[in-house]
């Protein structure tokens, strides 16, 4: 079996593909797993019940983002299946990709890791339940758990999905004339953060159980589209539309020093476009 520093599960999904495109400069050995993986160098096939390759860290990008309650409950099952395999393999830490959707509506200053959820949607509820199940299974053992609550991943969010489908983006416009603002993480920044956290585990350090992962300041979606040179339309924001969803990311900054130049609309657009190239 191949050995590596980290195994990335679900690497053929949107986020995994984008992050893989930016991984080369991290200097860490990675194995990449996906439903159709196994033939190319560095890619492996894995199914529940099989042993993991010899790695120190597992990042779980696998998950379900939409559907009914039964479909979303698969997030919990996936986490527990990986947990069982990680314990058996003596993995040091399981990083589970979660989402800022667990917070629902966020306070003006941004949600910190301790902020109580405020009416999250069904996806956010399911991911929070998956976080809790993973933490409970690994508590007190030799394998640690760290839930990465990701902001919008540039290129994998609504903007990236609509553009990839060849459609024109329509943004909600609120009474102040502006559009949605979100905490964002670019695929290059995400690769750098995951690599930095992996190095800490390799050095014997223990990560916090929950970690917000995004830039230090939220970004306007309109700014990203403008920086990418992508035209868009405005539409009146409906009564359920939320203008600002943001996270407070000082805990992350203490573990992986931020690079402000990587968090601008222009940088997010550039990382998105670079990763999307054939």
TORTI-232887 format. One line per 3 residues: their letters; for each residue x, y, z of C-alpha. Coordinates in nm, 3 decimals, always signed. Example, Ala and Ser with C-alpha at 12.3 -4.5 7.8 and 13.67 -1.06 7.14 Angstrom:
residues 2
AS = +1.230,-0.450,+0.780  +1.367,-0.106,+0.714 $
***
This chain:
residues 278
XXX = +0.000,+0.000,+0.000  +0.117,+0.352,-0.078  +0.210,+0.568,+0.220 $
XXX = +0.144,+0.940,+0.246  +0.100,+1.226,+0.491  -0.269,+1.272,+0.414 $
XXX = -0.552,+1.089,+0.241  -0.817,+1.313,+0.082  -1.150,+1.131,+0.055 $
XXX = -1.409,+1.247,-0.195  -1.140,+1.413,-0.404  -1.338,+1.379,-0.728 $
XXX = -1.609,+1.614,-0.601  -1.619,+1.987,-0.672  -1.406,+2.096,-0.377 $
XXX = -1.163,+1.807,-0.413  -1.094,+1.876,-0.779  -1.035,+2.244,-0.715 $
XXX = -0.807,+2.180,-0.416  -0.612,+1.909,-0.602  -0.522,+2.162,-0.870 $
XXX = -0.348,+2.376,-0.604  -0.186,+2.102,-0.395  +0.149,+2.066,-0.570 $
XXX = +0.321,+2.351,-0.389  +0.237,+2.228,-0.039  +0.532,+1.989,-0.017 $
XXX = +0.325,+1.714,+0.148  +0.257,+1.367,+0.013  -0.113,+1.315,-0.053 $
XXX = -0.327,+1.028,-0.170  -0.657,+1.110,-0.338  -0.968,+0.894,-0.318 $
XXX = -1.286,+0.910,-0.518  -1.556,+0.686,-0.654  -1.370,+0.635,-0.983 $
XXX = -1.016,+0.648,-0.842  -0.743,+0.389,-0.824  -0.571,+0.376,-1.160 $
XXX = -0.367,+0.698,-1.175  -0.056,+0.750,-0.958  -0.148,+0.903,-0.625 $
XXX = -0.512,+0.798,-0.652  -0.662,+0.513,-0.452  -0.990,+0.328,-0.433 $
XXX = -1.144,+0.282,-0.089  -1.479,+0.150,+0.027  -1.620,+0.115,+0.381 $
XXX = -1.486,-0.194,+0.551  -1.154,-0.182,+0.370  -0.831,-0.084,+0.550 $
XXX = -0.692,+0.262,+0.491  -0.350,+0.315,+0.338  -0.077,+0.418,+0.585 $
XXX = -0.143,+0.790,+0.643  -0.133,+1.021,+0.942  -0.426,+1.246,+0.848 $
XXX = -0.753,+1.185,+0.665  -0.952,+1.472,+0.513  -1.316,+1.382,+0.445 $
XXX = -1.460,+1.586,+0.159  -1.717,+1.318,+0.080  -2.071,+1.419,+0.157 $
XXX = -2.425,+1.493,+0.044  -2.526,+1.857,-0.004  -2.891,+1.827,-0.106 $
XXX = -3.192,+1.598,-0.095  -3.436,+1.482,+0.168  -3.358,+1.398,+0.529 $
XXX = -3.257,+1.042,+0.443  -3.011,+1.161,+0.179  -2.858,+1.427,+0.406 $
XXX = -2.824,+1.172,+0.687  -2.560,+1.003,+0.472  -2.317,+1.269,+0.596 $
XXX = -2.333,+1.119,+0.944  -2.292,+0.767,+0.809  -1.993,+0.864,+0.595 $
XXX = -1.819,+1.024,+0.893  -1.871,+0.719,+1.113  -1.750,+0.481,+0.842 $
XXX = -1.430,+0.682,+0.803  -1.391,+0.703,+1.182  -1.398,+0.323,+1.215 $
XXX = -1.135,+0.282,+0.946  -0.920,+0.563,+1.090  -0.919,+0.409,+1.439 $
XXX = -0.824,+0.069,+1.297  -0.540,+0.225,+1.097  -0.405,+0.440,+1.382 $
XXX = -0.464,+0.766,+1.196  -0.364,+1.070,+1.400  -0.649,+1.300,+1.301 $
XXX = -0.963,+1.301,+1.088  -1.041,+1.639,+0.932  -1.408,+1.650,+0.834 $
XXX = -1.514,+1.911,+0.582  -1.820,+2.076,+0.732  -1.983,+2.405,+0.640 $
XXX = -2.069,+2.748,+0.774  -2.430,+2.648,+0.699  -2.431,+2.489,+1.047 $
XXX = -2.465,+2.842,+1.191  -2.771,+2.945,+0.991  -2.803,+3.321,+1.029 $
XXX = -2.481,+3.471,+1.161  -2.423,+3.778,+1.382  -2.288,+4.097,+1.218 $
XXX = -1.936,+4.032,+1.345  -1.941,+3.679,+1.209  -2.002,+3.346,+1.379 $
XXX = -1.723,+3.214,+1.600  -1.682,+2.843,+1.659  -1.878,+2.873,+1.984 $
XXX = -2.171,+3.062,+1.827  -2.498,+2.876,+1.870  -2.678,+2.781,+1.547 $
XXX = -2.962,+3.014,+1.449  -3.217,+2.828,+1.236  -2.977,+2.647,+1.000 $
XXX = -3.121,+2.482,+0.690  -3.155,+2.101,+0.666  -2.807,+2.070,+0.512 $
XXX = -2.652,+2.267,+0.798  -2.837,+2.055,+1.055  -2.718,+1.734,+0.888 $
XXX = -2.355,+1.847,+0.880  -2.369,+1.950,+1.246  -2.505,+1.607,+1.336 $
XXX = -2.221,+1.450,+1.134  -1.965,+1.662,+1.322  -2.109,+1.556,+1.656 $
XXX = -2.123,+1.188,+1.564  -1.761,+1.187,+1.450  -1.643,+1.366,+1.765 $
XXX = -1.837,+1.127,+1.989  -1.694,+0.819,+1.816  -1.335,+0.940,+1.839 $
XXX = -1.351,+1.093,+2.187  -1.090,+0.962,+2.427  -0.901,+0.759,+2.169 $
XXX = -0.579,+0.802,+1.979  -0.747,+0.948,+1.670  -0.854,+1.310,+1.698 $
XXX = -1.138,+1.482,+1.512  -1.143,+1.834,+1.372  -1.447,+1.970,+1.188 $
XXX = -1.353,+2.228,+0.926  -1.647,+2.464,+0.882  -1.574,+2.586,+0.533 $
XXX = -1.693,+2.915,+0.397  -1.803,+2.932,+0.036  -1.530,+2.764,-0.168 $
XXX = -1.464,+2.981,-0.473  -1.558,+2.780,-0.780  -1.756,+2.518,-0.586 $
XXX = -2.038,+2.742,-0.460  -2.349,+2.867,-0.638  -2.146,+3.100,-0.859 $
XXX = -1.915,+2.824,-0.976  -2.203,+2.583,-1.034  -2.403,+2.828,-1.246 $
XXX = -2.101,+2.933,-1.451  -1.994,+2.571,-1.506  -2.342,+2.503,-1.645 $
XXX = -2.298,+2.783,-1.896  -2.570,+2.997,-1.739  -2.567,+3.363,-1.641 $
XXX = -2.561,+3.435,-1.267  -2.849,+3.626,-1.108  -2.766,+3.787,-0.774 $
XXX = -3.016,+3.902,-0.514  -3.018,+4.279,-0.474  -3.111,+4.409,-0.131 $
XXX = -3.270,+4.745,-0.038  -2.927,+4.910,+0.005  -2.846,+4.831,-0.359 $
XXX = -2.584,+4.566,-0.287  -2.586,+4.189,-0.309  -2.491,+3.884,-0.103 $
XXX = -2.177,+3.887,+0.111  -2.020,+3.563,+0.228  -1.710,+3.429,+0.400 $
XXX = -1.502,+3.275,+0.122  -1.204,+3.044,+0.090  -1.022,+2.997,-0.239 $
XXX = -0.908,+2.650,-0.344  -0.545,+2.758,-0.315  -0.600,+2.892,+0.035 $
XXX = -0.784,+2.573,+0.127  -0.491,+2.360,+0.010  -0.253,+2.577,+0.214 $
XXX = -0.473,+2.555,+0.525  -0.513,+2.177,+0.503  -0.138,+2.138,+0.452 $
XXX = -0.066,+2.364,+0.750  -0.301,+2.172,+0.976  -0.155,+1.842,+0.855 $
XXX = +0.195,+1.960,+0.945  +0.077,+2.038,+1.297  -0.059,+1.685,+1.333 $
XXX = +0.267,+1.542,+1.197  +0.449,+1.744,+1.463  +0.237,+1.585,+1.735 $
XXX = +0.007,+1.881,+1.797  -0.365,+1.846,+1.864  -0.607,+2.055,+1.664 $
XXX = -0.922,+2.217,+1.802  -1.241,+2.014,+1.760  -1.400,+2.282,+1.539 $
XXX = -1.234,+2.533,+1.309  -1.382,+2.802,+1.086  -1.200,+2.808,+0.752 $
XXX = -1.234,+3.122,+0.540  -1.068,+3.455,+0.480  -1.052,+3.704,+0.762 $
XXX = -1.317,+3.928,+0.603  -1.628,+3.833,+0.405  -1.645,+3.914,+0.034 $
XXX = -1.919,+4.038,-0.196  -2.023,+3.785,-0.460  -2.056,+4.070,-0.710 $
XXX = -1.690,+4.156,-0.650  -1.578,+3.804,-0.735  -1.782,+3.797,-1.055 $
XXX = -1.650,+4.139,-1.157  -1.290,+4.030,-1.091  -1.349,+3.717,-1.300 $
XXX = -1.492,+3.925,-1.585  -1.825,+3.742,-1.565  -2.144,+3.939,-1.637 $
XXX = -2.443,+3.890,-1.408  -2.795,+4.017,-1.352  -2.962,+4.160,-1.044 $
XXX = -3.292,+4.029,-0.915  -3.496,+4.164,-0.620  -3.406,+3.980,-0.301 $
XXX = -3.698,+3.775,-0.172  -3.816,+3.778,+0.190  -3.611,+3.467,+0.273 $
XXX = -3.288,+3.593,+0.116  -2.996,+3.652,+0.354  -2.756,+3.931,+0.266 $
XXX = -2.461,+3.850,+0.489  -2.334,+3.516,+0.620  -1.992,+3.539,+0.778 $
XXX = -1.755,+3.361,+1.013  -1.496,+3.491,+1.257  -1.168,+3.316,+1.172 $
XXX = -0.916,+3.431,+1.434  -0.870,+3.072,+1.559  -0.759,+2.970,+1.210 $
XXX = -0.520,+3.265,+1.191  -0.348,+3.138,+1.505  -0.281,+2.803,+1.341 $
XXX = -0.218,+2.896,+0.978  -0.110,+3.259,+0.933  -0.339,+3.440,+0.688 $
XXX = -0.223,+3.581,+0.357  -0.440,+3.887,+0.291  -0.339,+3.890,-0.075 $
XXX = -0.506,+3.549,-0.110  -0.841,+3.670,+0.024  -0.936,+3.948,-0.219 $
XXX = -1.208,+3.912,-0.484  -0.939,+3.916,-0.753  -0.739,+3.639,-0.583 $
XXX = -1.048,+3.426,-0.528  -1.145,+3.465,-0.893  -0.791,+3.381,-1.006 $
XXX = -0.771,+3.066,-0.792  -1.112,+2.956,-0.917  -1.018,+3.004,-1.282 $
XXX = -0.676,+2.844,-1.243  -0.821,+2.534,-1.081  -1.098,+2.509,-1.342 $
XX = -0.859,+2.491,-1.637  -0.865,+2.158,-1.822 $
***
